[in-house]
Amino acid sequence: MIVKNKYLLPDGLVEIVESQLHPPNPDRFSVTHIIGPPLIRTLQIKHWNEIEVDVSDYLWMLLGSAVDKLISSAKKGSAIRQHRMEQKIDGHTIVGVADVINEDVLADWKCTSVWSFLNGVKAEWEAQLNIYNYLLWLERKGNGNVPIRFLKIYAILRDWQAGKSYDKSYPQIPFQTEFVRQWTNEQQLQYIQSRLKDHIDNSERECTDDEKWRSKTTWAVKKEGRKSAMRVLDTEKDATEWQLHNGGDSIEERKGECKRCRLYCPVKSVCKYAKEK
């Protein structure tokens, strides 16, 4: 992987980012790769030495890694931290690292935005913790350990603003704990098997709109002198009709975009679908 430094960040950051980036092992599936689009893993395997990224793309990754390292160094309490798991499922090796196992609680640390957290537990977070849960269940099966009863997200909110904390709907501190829905072991296995099948049978398929984090195009009715839109609607026709009955000076088209493709995809430099678009 070619790590560029477009913004001339300190050399130390470049060195750390380069040391954290490793190509996927074709014979193993990390939990992160299983829940992600098959194409990303496939292109990373095939084109690792050609992929171009910028060190600035990985600053939040460094923050998350730093939190993991600090938490894993904690000595107090009986919690197991950074527990590495590896299991064979349908002939494939699945590997994952659970951040915290504390008696009947399995938890994962996240450094995330307030906005993403206020929208509820992300589907990929729920899937990630349930896969960890299943791997741990296989590891502990029949040995008398306390079963996991609760899955949790511990979130550090990196863009939290003290000035907004007066609002009861806004987090009071830059930290939140969220319970995650726990699936049955049968549901966990079925999910893992379906994801493995997708990765193996459809390894080069184009990512779906959900996987691209595609937002839809909308039309905003605007009024001169007002910063925010009077109303945002899904079609130009609806916006025109709303303006006709409620006023407004103009209609602005707000084009949808594939946010992952544009901002967060690590293989966009070698992805033919990204280049076509």
Secondary structure per residue as TSV (DSSP state, phi and psi in degrees):
chain	resnum	aa	ss	phi	psi
A	1	M	-	360.0	133.2
A	2	I	E	-95.0	113.0
A	3	V	E	-98.3	113.7
A	4	K	E	-95.4	167.2
A	5	N	-	-134.3	67.3
A	6	K	T	-57.8	-35.5
A	7	Y	T	-100.2	12.3
A	8	L	-	55.1	47.6
A	9	L	-	-72.0	161.0
A	10	P	-	-55.0	144.4
A	11	D	H	-57.2	-33.5
A	12	G	H	-59.3	-38.4
A	13	L	H	-65.8	-41.6
A	14	V	H	-60.3	-45.7
A	15	E	H	-61.9	-43.0
A	16	I	H	-65.9	-44.6
A	17	V	H	-60.3	-46.4
A	18	E	H	-59.4	-36.0
A	19	S	H	-72.9	-19.7
A	20	Q	H	-90.7	-13.6
A	21	L	-	-97.9	124.0
A	22	H	-	-136.7	142.9
A	23	P	-	-69.7	148.7
A	24	P	-	-64.8	147.5
A	25	N	-	-85.1	119.8
A	26	P	T	-58.3	-22.7
A	27	D	T	-93.6	0.7
A	28	R	E	-136.2	150.7
A	29	F	E	-119.9	118.1
A	30	S	E	-76.4	157.2
A	31	V	H	-60.9	-39.6
A	32	T	H	-59.8	-42.2
A	33	H	H	-70.0	-37.3
A	34	I	H	-59.7	-42.7
A	35	I	H	-81.0	-9.7
A	36	G	S	-93.0	175.4
A	37	P	-	-65.0	137.2
A	38	P	H	-57.7	-34.4
A	39	L	H	-62.5	-36.3
A	40	I	H	-62.3	-48.8
A	41	R	H	-63.6	-41.6
A	42	T	H	-61.6	-46.6
A	43	L	H	-68.4	-33.5
A	44	Q	H	-65.2	-38.8
A	45	I	H	-68.1	-44.0
A	46	K	H	-78.2	-33.1
A	47	H	H	-127.1	28.5
A	48	W	T	-53.0	-44.0
A	49	N	T	-76.1	-8.4
A	50	E	T	-103.1	-19.5
A	51	I	-	-65.7	131.5
A	52	E	E	-110.2	129.5
A	53	V	E	-134.2	168.6
A	54	D	E	-114.4	143.6
A	55	V	G	-58.1	-29.9
A	56	S	G	-63.5	-23.1
A	57	D	G	-69.5	-15.2
A	58	Y	G	-115.9	15.5
A	59	L	H	-66.8	-39.7
A	60	W	H	-69.2	-32.6
A	61	M	H	-60.5	-40.0
A	62	L	H	-64.1	-38.9
A	63	L	H	-61.9	-45.6
A	64	G	H	-62.4	-40.7
A	65	S	H	-64.9	-38.2
A	66	A	H	-64.7	-41.9
A	67	V	H	-62.6	-45.4
A	68	D	H	-57.5	-43.0
A	69	K	H	-66.6	-42.3
A	70	L	H	-65.8	-44.1
A	71	I	H	-63.7	-40.8
A	72	S	H	-67.2	-20.0
A	73	S	T	-85.5	-7.0
A	74	A	-	-64.9	139.0
A	75	K	-	-106.2	-26.3
A	76	K	S	-74.2	151.1
A	77	G	S	83.4	173.6
A	78	S	S	-103.4	6.2
A	79	A	-	-64.6	143.8
A	80	I	E	-92.4	129.4
A	81	R	E	-119.8	145.0
A	82	Q	E	51.5	55.3
A	83	H	E	-86.2	116.4
A	84	R	E	-86.4	132.9
A	85	M	E	-127.0	147.6
A	86	E	E	-148.9	124.3
A	87	Q	E	-141.3	150.2
A	88	K	E	-93.5	127.6
A	89	I	E	-132.1	120.6
A	90	D	T	52.9	36.3
A	91	G	T	84.4	1.4
A	92	H	E	-114.4	140.4
A	93	T	E	-86.3	123.6
A	94	I	E	-110.8	129.9
A	95	V	E	-125.9	145.0
A	96	G	E	-160.1	161.6
A	97	V	E	-127.2	116.3
A	98	A	E	-85.1	128.6
A	99	D	E	-65.6	-47.9
A	100	V	E	-142.2	130.7
A	101	I	E	-125.4	114.3
A	102	N	E	-128.1	96.0
A	103	E	T	55.8	-107.3
A	104	D	T	-100.9	17.7
A	105	V	E	-116.5	130.9
A	106	L	E	-115.9	122.4
A	107	A	E	-131.5	154.1
A	108	D	E	-130.1	137.0
A	109	W	E	-87.4	139.3
A	110	K	E	-133.2	137.1
A	111	C	E	-105.6	110.0
A	112	T	E	-142.9	176.7
A	113	S	-	-88.0	156.8
A	114	V	H	-59.0	-43.6
A	115	W	H	-58.8	-48.0
A	116	S	H	-66.8	-33.2
A	117	F	H	-75.2	-37.1
A	118	L	H	-68.2	-17.7
A	119	N	T	-80.7	4.9
A	120	G	-	96.3	177.3
A	121	V	S	-68.7	126.2
A	122	K	-	-67.0	148.5
A	123	A	H	-59.3	-38.2
A	124	E	H	-70.4	-29.4
A	125	W	H	-67.2	-44.1
A	126	E	H	-60.9	-45.2
A	127	A	H	-64.0	-43.3
A	128	Q	H	-58.7	-49.5
A	129	L	H	-66.8	-34.9
A	130	N	H	-71.5	-31.9
A	131	I	H	-67.8	-44.5
A	132	Y	H	-55.2	-44.3
A	133	N	H	-57.9	-43.5
A	134	Y	H	-69.1	-42.4
A	135	L	H	-60.6	-41.3
A	136	L	H	-67.9	-37.6
A	137	W	H	-62.1	-43.3
A	138	L	H	-62.3	-40.7
A	139	E	H	-65.8	-38.3
A	140	R	H	-96.4	-6.6
A	141	K	T	-54.3	122.4
A	142	G	T	82.7	2.8
A	143	N	T	-104.9	10.3
A	144	G	T	82.4	7.2
A	145	N	-	-70.9	155.3
A	146	V	-	-65.0	127.4
A	147	P	-	-69.6	151.5
A	148	I	-	-74.4	127.1
A	149	R	-	-113.7	-18.3
A	150	F	E	-136.3	136.0
A	151	L	E	-112.5	135.9
A	152	K	E	-138.1	152.0
A	153	I	E	-110.1	127.4
A	154	Y	E	-103.1	113.5
A	155	A	E	-114.5	126.2
A	156	I	E	-94.7	122.1
A	157	L	E	-93.2	101.8
A	158	R	T	-71.3	-21.2
A	159	D	T	-113.5	22.3
A	160	W	-	-60.9	141.9
A	161	Q	-	-122.6	122.0
A	162	A	G	-59.1	-34.1
A	163	G	G	-65.0	-16.2
A	164	K	G	-100.0	-2.8
A	165	S	T	-73.8	-7.7
A	166	Y	T	-68.2	-23.6
A	167	D	S	-77.0	123.2
A	168	K	T	-64.1	-22.1
A	169	S	T	-83.7	-5.3
A	170	Y	S	-102.9	142.8
A	171	P	-	-55.7	137.4
A	172	Q	S	-77.4	-24.1
A	173	I	S	-137.4	164.0
A	174	P	S	-77.8	42.8
A	175	F	E	-149.3	138.6
A	176	Q	E	-139.7	146.2
A	177	T	E	-114.6	131.6
A	178	E	E	-131.4	129.9
A	179	F	E	-76.1	142.6
A	180	V	E	-112.4	137.9
A	181	R	-	-62.2	128.0
A	182	Q	-	-96.4	127.4
A	183	W	-	-86.1	166.4
A	184	T	-	-73.1	161.7
A	185	N	H	-59.3	-35.9
A	186	E	H	-64.9	-42.1
A	187	Q	H	-66.1	-39.2
A	188	Q	H	-62.0	-45.1
A	189	L	H	-64.9	-44.2
A	190	Q	H	-60.1	-40.2
A	191	Y	H	-64.0	-47.0
A	192	I	H	-59.6	-44.7
A	193	Q	H	-63.7	-39.7
A	194	S	H	-67.4	-37.5
A	195	R	H	-69.9	-40.4
A	196	L	H	-60.9	-43.4
A	197	K	H	-61.5	-42.0
A	198	D	H	-63.4	-44.2
A	199	H	H	-65.4	-36.2
A	200	I	H	-83.2	-43.9
A	201	D	H	-82.9	-25.6
A	202	N	S	-128.9	45.2
A	203	S	T	-64.0	-21.4
A	204	E	T	-121.7	20.0
A	205	R	-	-69.2	153.1
A	206	E	-	-67.3	142.6
A	207	C	-	-63.3	146.8
A	208	T	-	-74.8	167.8
A	209	D	T	-58.7	-39.7
A	210	D	T	-64.1	-41.1
A	211	E	T	-69.0	-27.3
A	212	K	T	-83.4	-5.3
A	213	W	T	55.7	49.2
A	214	R	B	-76.2	130.8
A	215	S	-	-101.3	151.0
A	216	K	-	-87.1	156.8
A	217	T	-	-75.1	136.0
A	218	T	E	-130.4	168.7
A	219	W	E	-125.2	128.4
A	220	A	E	-108.7	130.9
A	221	V	E	-87.1	120.1
A	222	K	E	-110.7	153.4
A	223	K	-	-128.2	132.8
A	224	E	T	-59.1	133.3
A	225	G	T	89.7	-7.5
A	226	R	-	-110.6	129.6
A	227	K	S	-71.7	-46.3
A	228	S	S	-88.7	157.4
A	229	A	-	-70.8	148.7
A	230	M	S	-69.2	-36.9
A	231	R	E	-161.5	143.6
A	232	V	E	-118.2	125.6
A	233	L	E	-125.7	164.2
A	234	D	S	-80.9	-22.8
A	235	T	S	-131.3	155.7
A	236	E	H	-64.8	-35.3
A	237	K	H	-62.1	-46.2
A	238	D	H	-63.3	-38.8
A	239	A	H	-65.8	-40.3
A	240	T	H	-64.5	-43.9
A	241	E	H	-65.4	-40.2
A	242	W	H	-64.4	-42.2
A	243	Q	H	-63.0	-38.5
A	244	L	H	-60.1	-37.6
A	245	H	H	-95.5	-20.3
A	246	N	H	-122.5	-4.7
A	247	G	-	92.6	-176.7
A	248	G	-	124.5	151.5
A	249	D	S	-98.5	-24.9
A	250	S	E	-158.5	166.0
A	251	I	E	-122.0	126.3
A	252	E	E	-111.0	126.5
A	253	E	E	-81.9	126.1
A	254	R	E	-111.4	100.5
A	255	K	-	-68.7	137.3
A	256	G	-	-70.7	164.7
A	257	E	-	-149.5	162.3
A	258	C	B	-96.5	94.9
A	259	K	H	-65.2	-38.8
A	260	R	I	-63.8	-44.1
A	261	C	I	-61.6	-42.5
A	262	R	I	-77.7	-37.4
A	263	L	I	-115.7	-31.1
A	264	Y	I	-123.3	-3.4
A	265	C	-	-78.2	125.3
A	266	P	T	-77.3	-10.4
A	267	V	T	-117.1	17.8
A	268	K	G	-63.0	-25.1
A	269	S	G	-71.1	-16.9
A	270	V	G	-122.3	8.6
A	271	C	-	-90.7	120.8
A	272	K	H	-66.2	-30.8
A	273	Y	H	-70.2	-37.2
A	274	A	H	-65.7	-40.7
A	275	K	H	-68.2	-37.9
A	276	E	H	-63.8	-31.8
A	277	K	-	-93.7	360.0
